[in-house]
C-alpha cells in the first residue's frame, strides 16, 4: 500500500484494481528459487514460472483489498 500511495503522490497512477497481501511460510520459501530485488525502496521477489506451484504452497493466508 505504501508503494501505491507513493506512486500517487508522484502523479503516477498504476492500473491496479486489487492489492493482495500474502502471508508466506519462510521455511518453505527458502527451499525454492526466487529472485530477490529492491524495487523502488521495497523488497520484492520474482518467481519463475516453473516455481509458481511451489510458491503457491508457501502461501498460508491471502487478504485482498479492492483499490
PyMOL Python script that loads the backbone (N, CA, C, O; Angstrom):
from pymol import cmd

cmd.read_pdbstr("""\
ATOM      1  N   UNK A   1       0.828  -1.177   0.000  1.00  0.00           N
ATOM      2  CA  UNK A   1       0.000   0.000   0.000  1.00  0.00           C
ATOM      3  C   UNK A   1       0.886   1.258   0.000  1.00  0.00           C
ATOM      4  O   UNK A   1       0.541   2.271  -0.609  1.00  0.00           O
ATOM      5  N   UNK A   2       2.030   1.175   0.693  1.00  0.00           N
ATOM      6  CA  UNK A   2       2.950   2.327   0.710  1.00  0.00           C
ATOM      7  C   UNK A   2       3.432   2.650  -0.708  1.00  0.00           C
ATOM      8  O   UNK A   2       3.543   3.821  -1.072  1.00  0.00           O
ATOM      9  N   UNK A   3       3.713   1.629  -1.499  1.00  0.00           N
ATOM     10  CA  UNK A   3       4.166   1.841  -2.871  1.00  0.00           C
ATOM     11  C   UNK A   3       3.095   2.566  -3.674  1.00  0.00           C
ATOM     12  O   UNK A   3       3.404   3.505  -4.409  1.00  0.00           O
ATOM     13  N   UNK A   4       1.847   2.148  -3.546  1.00  0.00           N
ATOM     14  CA  UNK A   4       0.755   2.768  -4.295  1.00  0.00           C
ATOM     15  C   UNK A   4       0.561   4.220  -3.861  1.00  0.00           C
ATOM     16  O   UNK A   4       0.365   5.099  -4.700  1.00  0.00           O
ATOM     17  N   UNK A   5       0.616   4.470  -2.559  1.00  0.00           N
ATOM     18  CA  UNK A   5       0.491   5.851  -2.061  1.00  0.00           C
ATOM     19  C   UNK A   5       1.637   6.717  -2.575  1.00  0.00           C
ATOM     20  O   UNK A   5       1.434   7.867  -2.966  1.00  0.00           O
ATOM     21  N   UNK A   6       2.835   6.153  -2.569  1.00  0.00           N
ATOM     22  CA  UNK A   6       3.997   6.892  -3.055  1.00  0.00           C
ATOM     23  C   UNK A   6       3.857   7.191  -4.547  1.00  0.00           C
ATOM     24  O   UNK A   6       4.192   8.288  -4.996  1.00  0.00           O
ATOM     25  N   UNK A   7       3.368   6.225  -5.307  1.00  0.00           N
ATOM     26  CA  UNK A   7       3.178   6.421  -6.751  1.00  0.00           C
ATOM     27  C   UNK A   7       2.178   7.542  -7.000  1.00  0.00           C
ATOM     28  O   UNK A   7       2.410   8.398  -7.854  1.00  0.00           O
ATOM     29  N   UNK A   8       1.080   7.546  -6.272  1.00  0.00           N
ATOM     30  CA  UNK A   8       0.062   8.582  -6.456  1.00  0.00           C
ATOM     31  C   UNK A   8       0.610   9.962  -6.083  1.00  0.00           C
ATOM     32  O   UNK A   8       0.282  10.959  -6.726  1.00  0.00           O
ATOM     33  N   UNK A   9       1.444  10.011  -5.044  1.00  0.00           N
ATOM     34  CA  UNK A   9       1.998  11.310  -4.647  1.00  0.00           C
ATOM     35  C   UNK A   9       2.953  11.860  -5.696  1.00  0.00           C
ATOM     36  O   UNK A   9       3.230  13.059  -5.717  1.00  0.00           O
ATOM     37  N   UNK A  10       3.461  10.984  -6.574  1.00  0.00           N
ATOM     38  CA  UNK A  10       4.358  11.405  -7.656  1.00  0.00           C
ATOM     39  C   UNK A  10       3.600  11.527  -8.977  1.00  0.00           C
ATOM     40  O   UNK A  10       4.197  11.563 -10.053  1.00  0.00           O
ATOM     41  N   UNK A  11       2.290  11.589  -8.873  1.00  0.00           N
ATOM     42  CA  UNK A  11       1.400  11.753 -10.020  1.00  0.00           C
ATOM     43  C   UNK A  11       1.478  10.586 -11.003  1.00  0.00           C
ATOM     44  O   UNK A  11       1.288  10.758 -12.207  1.00  0.00           O
ATOM     45  N   UNK A  12       1.761   9.389 -10.466  1.00  0.00           N
ATOM     46  CA  UNK A  12       1.727   8.164 -11.262  1.00  0.00           C
ATOM     47  C   UNK A  12       0.567   7.333 -10.728  1.00  0.00           C
ATOM     48  O   UNK A  12       0.462   7.107  -9.522  1.00  0.00           O
ATOM     49  N   UNK A  13      -0.284   6.889 -11.607  1.00  0.00           N
ATOM     50  CA  UNK A  13      -1.469   6.145 -11.196  1.00  0.00           C
ATOM     51  C   UNK A  13      -1.438   4.751 -11.820  1.00  0.00           C
ATOM     52  O   UNK A  13      -1.953   4.539 -12.918  1.00  0.00           O
ATOM     53  N   UNK A  14      -0.819   3.792 -11.099  1.00  0.00           N
ATOM     54  CA  UNK A  14      -0.722   2.442 -11.647  1.00  0.00           C
ATOM     55  C   UNK A  14      -2.103   1.838 -11.866  1.00  0.00           C
ATOM     56  O   UNK A  14      -3.030   2.120 -11.107  1.00  0.00           O
ATOM     57  N   UNK A  15      -2.246   1.019 -12.888  1.00  0.00           N
ATOM     58  CA  UNK A  15      -3.566   0.475 -13.244  1.00  0.00           C
ATOM     59  C   UNK A  15      -3.952  -0.744 -12.409  1.00  0.00           C
ATOM     60  O   UNK A  15      -4.416  -1.746 -12.953  1.00  0.00           O
ATOM     61  N   UNK A  16      -3.764  -0.666 -11.100  1.00  0.00           N
ATOM     62  CA  UNK A  16      -4.073  -1.792 -10.226  1.00  0.00           C
ATOM     63  C   UNK A  16      -5.521  -1.729  -9.778  1.00  0.00           C
ATOM     64  O   UNK A  16      -6.035  -0.651  -9.478  1.00  0.00           O
ATOM     65  N   UNK A  17      -6.178  -2.872  -9.731  1.00  0.00           N
ATOM     66  CA  UNK A  17      -7.557  -2.956  -9.255  1.00  0.00           C
ATOM     67  C   UNK A  17      -7.622  -3.554  -7.851  1.00  0.00           C
ATOM     68  O   UNK A  17      -8.542  -3.261  -7.087  1.00  0.00           O
ATOM     69  N   UNK A  18      -6.635  -4.397  -7.516  1.00  0.00           N
ATOM     70  CA  UNK A  18      -6.622  -5.067  -6.220  1.00  0.00           C
ATOM     71  C   UNK A  18      -5.214  -5.067  -5.650  1.00  0.00           C
ATOM     72  O   UNK A  18      -4.231  -5.034  -6.390  1.00  0.00           O
ATOM     73  N   UNK A  19      -5.130  -5.105  -4.337  1.00  0.00           N
ATOM     74  CA  UNK A  19      -3.877  -5.302  -3.633  1.00  0.00           C
ATOM     75  C   UNK A  19      -4.004  -6.625  -2.896  1.00  0.00           C
ATOM     76  O   UNK A  19      -4.920  -6.807  -2.095  1.00  0.00           O
ATOM     77  N   UNK A  20      -3.090  -7.546  -3.163  1.00  0.00           N
ATOM     78  CA  UNK A  20      -3.083  -8.832  -2.480  1.00  0.00           C
ATOM     79  C   UNK A  20      -1.976  -8.827  -1.446  1.00  0.00           C
ATOM     80  O   UNK A  20      -0.819  -8.554  -1.766  1.00  0.00           O
ATOM     81  N   UNK A  21      -2.328  -9.128  -0.206  1.00  0.00           N
ATOM     82  CA  UNK A  21      -1.356  -9.218   0.872  1.00  0.00           C
ATOM     83  C   UNK A  21      -1.249 -10.685   1.257  1.00  0.00           C
ATOM     84  O   UNK A  21      -2.223 -11.294   1.702  1.00  0.00           O
ATOM     85  N   UNK A  22      -0.053 -11.248   1.083  1.00  0.00           N
ATOM     86  CA  UNK A  22       0.162 -12.669   1.308  1.00  0.00           C
ATOM     87  C   UNK A  22       0.961 -12.892   2.578  1.00  0.00           C
ATOM     88  O   UNK A  22       1.902 -12.154   2.869  1.00  0.00           O
ATOM     89  N   UNK A  23       0.585 -13.905   3.324  1.00  0.00           N
ATOM     90  CA  UNK A  23       1.408 -14.389   4.423  1.00  0.00           C
ATOM     91  C   UNK A  23       2.136 -15.616   3.883  1.00  0.00           C
ATOM     92  O   UNK A  23       1.516 -16.541   3.360  1.00  0.00           O
ATOM     93  N   UNK A  24       3.455 -15.608   4.019  1.00  0.00           N
ATOM     94  CA  UNK A  24       4.304 -16.626   3.414  1.00  0.00           C
ATOM     95  C   UNK A  24       5.014 -17.429   4.501  1.00  0.00           C
ATOM     96  O   UNK A  24       5.477 -16.871   5.495  1.00  0.00           O
ATOM     97  N   UNK A  25       5.095 -18.745   4.301  1.00  0.00           N
ATOM     98  CA  UNK A  25       5.885 -19.600   5.169  1.00  0.00           C
ATOM     99  C   UNK A  25       7.343 -19.474   4.719  1.00  0.00           C
ATOM    100  O   UNK A  25       7.719 -20.005   3.674  1.00  0.00           O
ATOM    101  N   UNK A  26       8.161 -18.776   5.505  1.00  0.00           N
ATOM    102  CA  UNK A  26       9.553 -18.501   5.119  1.00  0.00           C
ATOM    103  C   UNK A  26      10.381 -19.768   4.947  1.00  0.00           C
ATOM    104  O   UNK A  26      11.236 -19.831   4.064  1.00  0.00           O
ATOM    105  N   UNK A  27      10.141 -20.774   5.775  1.00  0.00           N
ATOM    106  CA  UNK A  27      10.913 -22.020   5.651  1.00  0.00           C
ATOM    107  C   UNK A  27      10.666 -22.685   4.306  1.00  0.00           C
ATOM    108  O   UNK A  27      11.596 -23.208   3.693  1.00  0.00           O
ATOM    109  N   UNK A  28       9.428 -22.671   3.846  1.00  0.00           N
ATOM    110  CA  UNK A  28       9.115 -23.240   2.527  1.00  0.00           C
ATOM    111  C   UNK A  28       9.698 -22.383   1.417  1.00  0.00           C
ATOM    112  O   UNK A  28      10.218 -22.906   0.432  1.00  0.00           O
ATOM    113  N   UNK A  29       9.612 -21.056   1.574  1.00  0.00           N
ATOM    114  CA  UNK A  29      10.106 -20.142   0.537  1.00  0.00           C
ATOM    115  C   UNK A  29      11.615 -20.308   0.330  1.00  0.00           C
ATOM    116  O   UNK A  29      12.105 -20.187  -0.793  1.00  0.00           O
ATOM    117  N   UNK A  30      12.345 -20.582   1.404  1.00  0.00           N
ATOM    118  CA  UNK A  30      13.796 -20.753   1.299  1.00  0.00           C
ATOM    119  C   UNK A  30      14.174 -21.958   0.447  1.00  0.00           C
ATOM    120  O   UNK A  30      15.305 -22.047  -0.033  1.00  0.00           O
ATOM    121  N   UNK A  31      13.237 -22.889   0.253  1.00  0.00           N
ATOM    122  CA  UNK A  31      13.526 -24.118  -0.486  1.00  0.00           C
ATOM    123  C   UNK A  31      13.299 -23.998  -1.996  1.00  0.00           C
ATOM    124  O   UNK A  31      13.604 -24.928  -2.743  1.00  0.00           O
ATOM    125  N   UNK A  32      12.767 -22.861  -2.448  1.00  0.00           N
ATOM    126  CA  UNK A  32      12.529 -22.694  -3.878  1.00  0.00           C
ATOM    127  C   UNK A  32      13.368 -21.547  -4.414  1.00  0.00           C
ATOM    128  O   UNK A  32      13.840 -20.699  -3.656  1.00  0.00           O
ATOM    129  N   UNK A  33      13.550 -21.529  -5.730  1.00  0.00           N
ATOM    130  CA  UNK A  33      14.356 -20.475  -6.364  1.00  0.00           C
ATOM    131  C   UNK A  33      13.487 -19.261  -6.659  1.00  0.00           C
ATOM    132  O   UNK A  33      12.558 -19.328  -7.464  1.00  0.00           O
ATOM    133  N   UNK A  34      13.796 -18.159  -6.001  1.00  0.00           N
ATOM    134  CA  UNK A  34      13.164 -16.871  -6.293  1.00  0.00           C
ATOM    135  C   UNK A  34      14.273 -15.838  -6.400  1.00  0.00           C
ATOM    136  O   UNK A  34      15.341 -16.000  -5.811  1.00  0.00           O
ATOM    137  N   UNK A  35      14.020 -14.797  -7.140  1.00  0.00           N
ATOM    138  CA  UNK A  35      14.984 -13.707  -7.261  1.00  0.00           C
ATOM    139  C   UNK A  35      14.503 -12.555  -6.383  1.00  0.00           C
ATOM    140  O   UNK A  35      13.402 -12.037  -6.573  1.00  0.00           O
ATOM    141  N   UNK A  36      15.341 -12.159  -5.417  1.00  0.00           N
ATOM    142  CA  UNK A  36      15.015 -11.041  -4.543  1.00  0.00           C
ATOM    143  C   UNK A  36      15.651  -9.784  -5.111  1.00  0.00           C
ATOM    144  O   UNK A  36      16.764  -9.817  -5.638  1.00  0.00           O
ATOM    145  N   UNK A  37      14.927  -8.670  -4.996  1.00  0.00           N
ATOM    146  CA  UNK A  37      15.442  -7.417  -5.539  1.00  0.00           C
ATOM    147  C   UNK A  37      14.858  -6.234  -4.779  1.00  0.00           C
ATOM    148  O   UNK A  37      13.853  -6.360  -4.079  1.00  0.00           O
ATOM    149  N   UNK A  38      15.496  -5.100  -4.927  1.00  0.00           N
ATOM    150  CA  UNK A  38      14.979  -3.853  -4.390  1.00  0.00           C
ATOM    151  C   UNK A  38      14.159  -3.194  -5.495  1.00  0.00           C
ATOM    152  O   UNK A  38      14.654  -2.978  -6.602  1.00  0.00           O
ATOM    153  N   UNK A  39      12.917  -2.880  -5.192  1.00  0.00           N
ATOM    154  CA  UNK A  39      12.031  -2.269  -6.172  1.00  0.00           C
ATOM    155  C   UNK A  39      11.512  -0.964  -5.592  1.00  0.00           C
ATOM    156  O   UNK A  39      10.606  -0.962  -4.758  1.00  0.00           O
ATOM    157  N   UNK A  40      12.085   0.139  -6.033  1.00  0.00           N
ATOM    158  CA  UNK A  40      11.689   1.464  -5.552  1.00  0.00           C
ATOM    159  C   UNK A  40      11.711   1.555  -4.042  1.00  0.00           C
ATOM    160  O   UNK A  40      10.810   2.134  -3.435  1.00  0.00           O
ATOM    161  N   UNK A  41      12.751   0.978  -3.427  1.00  0.00           N
ATOM    162  CA  UNK A  41      12.909   1.060  -1.983  1.00  0.00           C
ATOM    163  C   UNK A  41      12.155  -0.006  -1.201  1.00  0.00           C
ATOM    164  O   UNK A  41      12.152   0.019   0.029  1.00  0.00           O
ATOM    165  N   UNK A  42      11.516  -0.945  -1.900  1.00  0.00           N
ATOM    166  CA  UNK A  42      10.791  -2.026  -1.256  1.00  0.00           C
ATOM    167  C   UNK A  42      11.402  -3.359  -1.669  1.00  0.00           C
ATOM    168  O   UNK A  42      11.829  -3.522  -2.811  1.00  0.00           O
ATOM    169  N   UNK A  43      11.443  -4.322  -0.732  1.00  0.00           N
ATOM    170  CA  UNK A  43      11.937  -5.649  -1.081  1.00  0.00           C
ATOM    171  C   UNK A  43      10.880  -6.363  -1.911  1.00  0.00           C
ATOM    172  O   UNK A  43       9.709  -6.407  -1.533  1.00  0.00           O
ATOM    173  N   UNK A  44      11.292  -6.913  -3.027  1.00  0.00           N
ATOM    174  CA  UNK A  44      10.374  -7.624  -3.928  1.00  0.00           C
ATOM    175  C   UNK A  44      11.007  -8.958  -4.307  1.00  0.00           C
ATOM    176  O   UNK A  44      12.220  -9.139  -4.207  1.00  0.00           O
ATOM    177  N   UNK A  45      10.163  -9.882  -4.741  1.00  0.00           N
ATOM    178  CA  UNK A  45      10.669 -11.144  -5.266  1.00  0.00           C
ATOM    179  C   UNK A  45      10.034 -11.397  -6.625  1.00  0.00           C
ATOM    180  O   UNK A  45       8.914 -10.968  -6.901  1.00  0.00           O
ATOM    181  N   UNK A  46      10.769 -12.096  -7.451  1.00  0.00           N
ATOM    182  CA  UNK A  46      10.279 -12.545  -8.740  1.00  0.00           C
ATOM    183  C   UNK A  46      10.308 -14.075  -8.714  1.00  0.00           C
ATOM    184  O   UNK A  46      11.327 -14.684  -8.390  1.00  0.00           O
ATOM    185  N   UNK A  47       9.181 -14.678  -9.057  1.00  0.00           N
ATOM    186  CA  UNK A  47       9.068 -16.137  -9.016  1.00  0.00           C
ATOM    187  C   UNK A  47       9.033 -16.647 -10.451  1.00  0.00           C
ATOM    188  O   UNK A  47       8.123 -16.300 -11.204  1.00  0.00           O
ATOM    189  N   UNK A  48      10.016 -17.472 -10.847  1.00  0.00           N
ATOM    190  CA  UNK A  48       9.993 -18.035 -12.195  1.00  0.00           C
ATOM    191  C   UNK A  48       8.746 -18.902 -12.393  1.00  0.00           C
ATOM    192  O   UNK A  48       8.251 -19.524 -11.454  1.00  0.00           O
ATOM    193  N   UNK A  49       8.259 -18.928 -13.615  1.00  0.00           N
ATOM    194  CA  UNK A  49       7.017 -19.652 -13.913  1.00  0.00           C
ATOM    195  C   UNK A  49       7.056 -21.103 -13.435  1.00  0.00           C
ATOM    196  O   UNK A  49       6.065 -21.615 -12.914  1.00  0.00           O
ATOM    197  N   UNK A  50       8.188 -21.756 -13.611  1.00  0.00           N
ATOM    198  CA  UNK A  50       8.268 -23.170 -13.219  1.00  0.00           C
ATOM    199  C   UNK A  50       8.241 -23.361 -11.703  1.00  0.00           C
ATOM    200  O   UNK A  50       8.095 -24.487 -11.229  1.00  0.00           O
ATOM    201  N   UNK A  51       8.379 -22.271 -10.934  1.00  0.00           N
ATOM    202  CA  UNK A  51       8.345 -22.342  -9.471  1.00  0.00           C
ATOM    203  C   UNK A  51       7.004 -21.877  -8.878  1.00  0.00           C
ATOM    204  O   UNK A  51       6.840 -21.861  -7.658  1.00  0.00           O
ATOM    205  N   UNK A  52       6.051 -21.501  -9.735  1.00  0.00           N
ATOM    206  CA  UNK A  52       4.797 -20.938  -9.223  1.00  0.00           C
ATOM    207  C   UNK A  52       4.010 -21.911  -8.351  1.00  0.00           C
ATOM    208  O   UNK A  52       3.460 -21.503  -7.329  1.00  0.00           O
ATOM    209  N   UNK A  53       3.942 -23.190  -8.730  1.00  0.00           N
ATOM    210  CA  UNK A  53       3.240 -24.158  -7.885  1.00  0.00           C
ATOM    211  C   UNK A  53       3.896 -24.262  -6.510  1.00  0.00           C
ATOM    212  O   UNK A  53       3.208 -24.285  -5.489  1.00  0.00           O
ATOM    213  N   UNK A  54       5.220 -24.323  -6.486  1.00  0.00           N
ATOM    214  CA  UNK A  54       5.943 -24.396  -5.215  1.00  0.00           C
ATOM    215  C   UNK A  54       5.731 -23.114  -4.405  1.00  0.00           C
ATOM    216  O   UNK A  54       5.570 -23.167  -3.186  1.00  0.00           O
ATOM    217  N   UNK A  55       5.731 -21.962  -5.085  1.00  0.00           N
ATOM    218  CA  UNK A  55       5.483 -20.699  -4.385  1.00  0.00           C
ATOM    219  C   UNK A  55       4.077 -20.685  -3.787  1.00  0.00           C
ATOM    220  O   UNK A  55       3.890 -20.278  -2.641  1.00  0.00           O
ATOM    221  N   UNK A  56       3.091 -21.130  -4.566  1.00  0.00           N
ATOM    222  CA  UNK A  56       1.718 -21.159  -4.053  1.00  0.00           C
ATOM    223  C   UNK A  56       1.600 -22.009  -2.798  1.00  0.00           C
ATOM    224  O   UNK A  56       0.766 -21.730  -1.937  1.00  0.00           O
ATOM    225  N   UNK A  57       2.425 -23.042  -2.683  1.00  0.00           N
ATOM    226  CA  UNK A  57       2.428 -23.870  -1.480  1.00  0.00           C
ATOM    227  C   UNK A  57       3.065 -23.161  -0.287  1.00  0.00           C
ATOM    228  O   UNK A  57       2.932 -23.624   0.846  1.00  0.00           O
ATOM    229  N   UNK A  58       3.744 -22.061  -0.523  1.00  0.00           N
ATOM    230  CA  UNK A  58       4.338 -21.264   0.553  1.00  0.00           C
ATOM    231  C   UNK A  58       3.322 -20.288   1.161  1.00  0.00           C
ATOM    232  O   UNK A  58       3.507 -19.804   2.278  1.00  0.00           O
ATOM    233  N   UNK A  59       2.263 -20.011   0.422  1.00  0.00           N
ATOM    234  CA  UNK A  59       1.267 -19.026   0.858  1.00  0.00           C
ATOM    235  C   UNK A  59       0.352 -19.662   1.901  1.00  0.00           C
ATOM    236  O   UNK A  59      -0.256 -20.705   1.661  1.00  0.00           O
ATOM    237  N   UNK A  60       0.264 -19.007   3.074  1.00  0.00           N
ATOM    238  CA  UNK A  60      -0.576 -19.540   4.141  1.00  0.00           C
ATOM    239  C   UNK A  60      -1.833 -18.706   4.366  1.00  0.00           C
ATOM    240  O   UNK A  60      -2.784 -19.174   4.991  1.00  0.00           O
ATOM    241  N   UNK A  61      -1.843 -17.467   3.858  1.00  0.00           N
ATOM    242  CA  UNK A  61      -3.017 -16.604   4.035  1.00  0.00           C
ATOM    243  C   UNK A  61      -2.990 -15.513   2.964  1.00  0.00           C
ATOM    244  O   UNK A  61      -1.927 -14.997   2.620  1.00  0.00           O
ATOM    245  N   UNK A  62      -4.173 -15.167   2.440  1.00  0.00           N
ATOM    246  CA  UNK A  62      -4.285 -14.115   1.441  1.00  0.00           C
ATOM    247  C   UNK A  62      -5.384 -13.138   1.878  1.00  0.00           C
ATOM    248  O   UNK A  62      -6.500 -13.533   2.215  1.00  0.00           O
ATOM    249  N   UNK A  63      -5.027 -11.856   1.860  1.00  0.00           N
ATOM    250  CA  UNK A  63      -6.013 -10.795   2.105  1.00  0.00           C
ATOM    251  C   UNK A  63      -6.090  -9.969   0.841  1.00  0.00           C
ATOM    252  O   UNK A  63      -5.063  -9.531   0.323  1.00  0.00           O
ATOM    253  N   UNK A  64      -7.286  -9.750   0.340  1.00  0.00           N
ATOM    254  CA  UNK A  64      -7.493  -8.985  -0.886  1.00  0.00           C
ATOM    255  C   UNK A  64      -8.172  -7.669  -0.540  1.00  0.00           C
ATOM    256  O   UNK A  64      -9.164  -7.635   0.188  1.00  0.00           O
ATOM    257  N   UNK A  65      -7.616  -6.583  -1.078  1.00  0.00           N
ATOM    258  CA  UNK A  65      -8.186  -5.256  -0.854  1.00  0.00           C
ATOM    259  C   UNK A  65      -8.455  -4.599  -2.203  1.00  0.00           C
ATOM    260  O   UNK A  65      -7.544  -4.453  -3.019  1.00  0.00           O
ATOM    261  N   UNK A  66      -9.690  -4.206  -2.435  1.00  0.00           N
ATOM    262  CA  UNK A  66     -10.048  -3.518  -3.685  1.00  0.00           C
ATOM    263  C   UNK A  66      -9.537  -2.090  -3.614  1.00  0.00           C
ATOM    264  O   UNK A  66      -9.725  -1.411  -2.604  1.00  0.00           O
ATOM    265  N   UNK A  67      -8.898  -1.634  -4.671  1.00  0.00           N
ATOM    266  CA  UNK A  67      -8.344  -0.271  -4.693  1.00  0.00           C
ATOM    267  C   UNK A  67      -9.304   0.694  -5.333  1.00  0.00           C
ATOM    268  O   UNK A  67      -9.007   1.883  -5.438  1.00  0.00           O
TER     269      UNK A  67
END
""", "prot")
cmd.dss("prot")
cmd.show_as("cartoon", "prot")
cmd.util.cbc("prot")
cmd.orient("prot")
